[in-house]
Amino acid sequence: MQGIRRSLPVFGALAMLCLGEMACSSPPSFSTAAHSPYPEVPTQGGPTLASSTVITVSFAGDTNAAPVDTFVAWLGQSGWLAKTAGEYGIQSLAHAPAVTLPDTAPSSIADDAIANLLTARVADGTLPTAPSTGPYVYLVLFPAGTDVTHLGSDACSPNPGDGFHDVVLDGASQLPIIVLPTCDPRFGAILSDIAVMQLDAARLLVDTVTDPWIHSEPAFALADITNPWASFGSEVGDLCWGRFVDEGPGYTLQRVWSDRAAAAGGDACTPSSGVAFGVSVTPSGLPSLQVGAPMSFTVTGWSEDAVPDWTVQATPWIGDYAIEASLDRTTMNNGQMATLTVTVPYAVVSGTYGAVRIESLTNSDTASWPVAFTVR
């Protein structure tokens, strides 16, 4: 102990020397690398659903209906929508008792038939209307064995997810609906089939309340097809594809796009799940690639605090044709640069759209940046 006592004046003298001569300094503060900000999702001027009531609609024997409805009830009570979409004017979501339709689930069904089914069940009183807490949003579940198509395409799609939301015309009324089929599992390595349906139900509810009248009076949506982020979807529930947060009693939800966070220059996917990090890519916009001629893009890594190196990879995202995408490095960190090379090796129709997804991966998050193009 005597040796320690003798050392104390030495440390004190050093401290006084640093203070007196300004010879010592604290470590420099962290500086986030300059990078392109995330875009903001503009409003097209249409109304949102500040308050609404969701009602789950299913067919007899659908074993997925009960756990999805339980989740939707929790979602309304949890305040999730107000927390993640309050900046878009969303205040609350109520939950009404589920309805089981007397109809037999069809083997296949498309948009018009879905509309006819719902308007018939509204007309005969099977489905209620005009709640006191805002309009009903009908969440219609279709069981395994029913093939659902929307605008001529399979409604089980990995981009931006399974199902869709739309509007059914019932006389002078517009009924917002969500259609959620039972699909082959996505994210099967980490989520159960039911968990994926719950995740998509929450995503589609966010899209519905922030952009309910998508055809006649669109609200918050990306209308500019030259924006590469439109390849991830057009609405605020879509753009954080594959980025999850655990909430409530064991639920996994997709994070929601925040215009406020994007405007502040940070991670636009909320709620936050740690230190923000990722990449941005230049040039942006919608460049034109010549078949067989590689095109290069500059990839910049950034983070808001010191983090370990993360894995980075490039994968074809949109395009039913050959797209070759490669990066000249496999890890990134704040301020590091990489070159992305994209090639369309074989001839396609001039003007064909394509996109590549740059993924920044850690053990707990995947931050993405899209690179879109047309082929000439």
NORQUI-V141489 format. One record per residue. RES is the residue in one letter. D_FIRST is the distance of its C-alpha to the first C-alpha in whole Angstrom. Layout:
BEGIN
res/d_first
RES/D_FIRST
RES/D_FIRST
END
This chain:
BEGIN
res/d_first
M/0
Q/4
G/5
I/5
R/6
R/9
S/10
L/11
P/14
V/15
F/16
G/17
A/20
L/21
A/22
M/24
L/25
C/26
L/28
G/29
E/31
M/32
A/31
C/29
S/30
S/30
P/31
P/35
S/37
F/39
S/42
T/45
A/48
A/51
H/53
S/57
P/56
Y/58
P/61
E/62
V/65
P/67
T/70
Q/73
G/74
G/75
P/74
T/71
L/70
A/68
S/69
S/71
T/71
V/71
I/73
T/72
V/76
S/76
F/79
A/79
G/77
D/75
T/71
N/69
A/71
A/69
P/65
V/66
D/67
T/64
F/62
V/64
A/64
W/60
L/61
G/63
Q/60
S/57
G/58
W/57
L/60
A/59
K/56
T/57
A/60
G/60
E/60
Y/64
G/65
I/64
Q/64
S/64
L/66
A/67
H/68
A/72
P/73
A/74
V/77
T/79
L/82
P/85
D/86
T/85
A/82
P/84
S/84
S/83
I/83
A/83
D/83
D/86
A/86
I/83
A/84
N/88
L/86
L/84
T/86
A/88
R/86
V/85
A/89
D/89
G/86
T/84
L/82
P/81
T/81
A/80
P/77
S/76
T/72
G/74
P/76
Y/75
V/73
Y/75
L/73
V/75
L/74
F/76
P/75
A/75
G/78
T/79
D/79
V/79
T/80
H/79
L/81
G/82
S/79
D/77
A/75
C/72
S/70
P/67
N/67
P/66
G/66
D/69
G/71
F/72
H/73
D/77
V/79
V/82
L/85
D/87
G/90
A/88
S/85
Q/82
L/80
P/76
I/76
I/73
V/74
L/72
P/73
T/72
C/71
D/69
P/65
R/63
F/59
G/60
A/57
I/55
L/57
S/60
D/64
I/63
A/60
V/62
M/65
Q/63
L/61
D/64
A/65
A/63
R/63
L/67
L/66
V/64
D/67
T/70
V/68
T/68
D/71
P/73
W/77
I/76
H/80
S/81
E/78
P/75
A/72
F/68
A/69
L/69
A/73
D/72
I/73
T/72
N/68
P/66
W/64
A/68
S/68
F/65
G/67
S/68
E/67
V/63
G/63
D/63
L/61
C/58
W/60
G/57
R/54
F/53
V/51
D/50
E/52
G/53
P/53
G/53
Y/55
T/55
L/56
Q/57
R/55
V/58
W/58
S/57
D/59
R/57
A/54
A/56
A/57
A/53
G/53
G/50
D/51
A/55
C/54
T/53
P/51
S/48
S/46
G/43
V/43
A/46
F/47
G/50
V/53
S/56
V/59
T/61
P/64
S/65
G/68
L/71
P/71
S/74
L/74
Q/76
V/77
G/76
A/74
P/70
M/68
S/65
F/62
T/59
V/56
T/53
G/50
W/48
S/45
E/44
D/40
A/38
V/39
P/40
D/43
W/46
T/49
V/52
Q/56
A/59
T/62
P/66
W/66
I/70
G/73
D/75
Y/75
A/73
I/70
E/68
A/64
S/61
L/58
D/57
R/53
T/52
T/49
M/48
N/45
N/45
G/47
Q/49
M/52
A/55
T/59
L/61
T/64
V/67
T/70
V/73
P/75
Y/78
A/81
V/81
V/83
S/82
G/80
T/78
Y/75
G/71
A/68
V/64
R/61
I/58
E/55
S/51
L/50
T/46
N/46
S/46
D/49
T/52
A/53
S/56
W/58
P/62
V/64
A/68
F/71
T/75
V/76
R/79
END
